[in-house]
Amino acid sequence: MNFYPNVPSPSYVLEEEKLLRNLTLLKHVQDEAGVHIICALKGFSFHAVFPTVKKYLYGATASSFHEAKLVFEKMNVKAHTYCPVYIPHEFDEIQKISSHITFNSLSQFEMYKDKMRSDISYGLRVNPGYSEIETDLYNPASPNSRLGIPRNLMPD
C-alpha cells in the first residue's frame, strides 16, 4: 500500500509532526531525568533535520571521522565519537570536532594518550562478554568480537 502516491520512489520521507512529537517526548524524559540524550547516527542520520533535532536533544554520536564532521557541521555541536580504529592523520581533526572520544582498544589509547586534551572527555569501550543478543553477527559481545576491550584484558 502506497501512503504517499505523489512521492517518487525511492525517496526518504519524514513526517515532521511525528518527529516533533517524538523529540518533545525525548526532551521531556531528558529534562525530568536530568540526563543528556544524544542522537545515534546509526539509527537516525537524516541530517536535513539536525538543526531541529538539536533544539530538543543534547548532541549526537559518531562512529567515524566523516560522521563526526557531519554532526559538527549540520548539528553545530561537537560529537561523541567512537571509532573502532582512529587513523593517525585524522585524529587531530577528530579532537577539534568531538567533545567525547572513546577508544576501542588499549593499543589505540596508548597510541594517542600523549595527544589528549583537557577539554575532551576520553573513555575506553569495555566488552563485558555478555549480551542478550542471540545472533552473533549482531552481537558486540560474541566470542570473536573486536568491539571493546574484554574485561579480562583490562589493567587494574
C-alpha positions in Angstrom: 0.0 0.0 0.0 1.4 3.4 -1.0 0.6 6.0 1.6 2.4 8.7 -0.4 1.2 8.4 -4.0 2.7 11.7 -5.1 6.2 11.0 -3.7 8.6 9.4 -6.2 10.2 6.1 -5.3 12.8 5.6 -3.9 12.6 8.5 -1.5 13.2 9.4 2.1 10.0 10.5 3.7 9.9 12.3 7.1 6.7 13.1 8.8 7.6 16.3 10.7 4.6 16.1 13.1 5.7 12.6 14.2 9.3 13.7 14.5 8.4 16.7 16.7 6.2 14.6 18.9 9.0 12.1 19.4 11.6 14.8 20.1 9.2 16.5 22.5 8.9 13.2 24.4 12.6 12.7 24.4 13.2 16.2 25.7 10.7 15.7 28.5 12.5 12.5 29.6 15.8 14.2 29.3 14.6 17.1 31.5 12.8 15.0 34.1 15.6 12.5 34.4 18.4 15.2 34.5 20.3 13.4 31.7 21.5 14.3 28.2 20.0 12.3 25.4 22.1 12.2 22.2 21.1 11.1 18.7 22.7 8.0 17.4 23.6 8.5 13.7 23.4 4.7 13.1 19.7 4.9 14.0 18.9 8.4 12.6 21.2 10.1 10.0 18.6 12.4 8.4 20.9 15.3 8.5 18.5 17.7 6.9 16.6 17.9 10.2 19.7 18.0 12.5 19.0 21.7 13.3 15.5 20.7 14.6 16.9 17.7 16.5 19.5 20.0 18.2 16.6 22.1 19.6 15.5 19.1 21.6 18.5 16.8 22.2 22.0 17.4 23.5 24.0 16.2 20.5 24.9 13.1 18.5 27.2 10.2 18.4 29.6 9.5 15.5 31.5 6.3 14.6 33.9 7.7 12.1 35.7 10.9 11.2 33.1 11.7 8.5 30.2 11.2 10.8 31.8 13.5 13.4 32.2 16.1 10.7 28.5 15.7 9.8 27.4 16.2 13.4 29.7 19.2 13.8 28.7 20.9 10.5 24.9 20.1 10.4 24.0 20.0 14.1 26.6 22.6 15.1 27.8 20.6 18.2 30.8 18.6 19.0 30.3 14.8 18.5 30.5 11.9 21.0 33.0 10.0 18.8 33.7 6.3 19.0 35.7 4.7 16.2 36.9 1.0 16.1 40.2 2.4 14.9 41.4 6.0 14.8 43.5 6.9 11.7 46.6 8.9 12.7 46.2 11.7 10.1 42.6 12.3 11.2 43.0 12.2 14.9 43.8 15.9 15.5 40.8 17.0 13.4 38.6 14.5 15.3 39.6 16.1 18.5 38.6 19.6 17.2 35.1 18.4 16.4 34.5 16.0 19.4 33.5 16.6 23.0 34.0 12.9 23.9 36.3 10.3 22.4 36.1 6.6 23.2 38.8 4.1 22.3 38.1 0.6 21.2 41.4 -0.9 22.4 44.2 -0.3 24.9 46.7 0.0 21.9 44.6 2.8 20.4 44.5 4.6 23.8 48.3 4.2 24.2 48.9 5.5 20.6 47.0 8.8 21.3 47.4 9.3 25.1 50.1 12.0 24.6 47.8 14.0 22.3 44.9 14.1 24.8 43.4 17.5 25.6 41.8 18.7 28.8 38.6 19.9 27.1 37.7 16.4 25.8 36.3 13.5 27.8 38.1 10.3 26.9 36.9 6.7 27.6 37.5 3.1 26.8 34.9 0.7 25.3 34.8 -2.4 27.5 33.3 -5.6 26.2 31.7 -7.3 29.1 31.4 -10.6 27.2 27.7 -10.8 27.9 24.8 -9.8 25.7 21.1 -10.7 25.3 21.5 -10.8 21.5 21.4 -14.3 20.2 22.7 -13.8 16.6 26.5 -13.5 16.7 26.5 -11.3 13.6 24.8 -8.5 15.6 26.3 -9.3 19.0 29.0 -6.9 20.1 30.0 -9.4 22.9 30.3 -12.5 20.7 33.4 -14.6 21.4 35.3 -13.3 18.4 34.1 -9.7 18.6 36.7 -6.9 18.2 34.4 -4.3 19.7 35.8 -3.2 23.0 38.3 -4.5 25.4 37.4 -7.8 27.1 37.1 -7.4 30.9 39.9 -9.9 31.5 42.4 -7.8 29.4 41.6 -4.5 31.4 44.5 -3.5 33.6 44.0 -2.8 37.3 
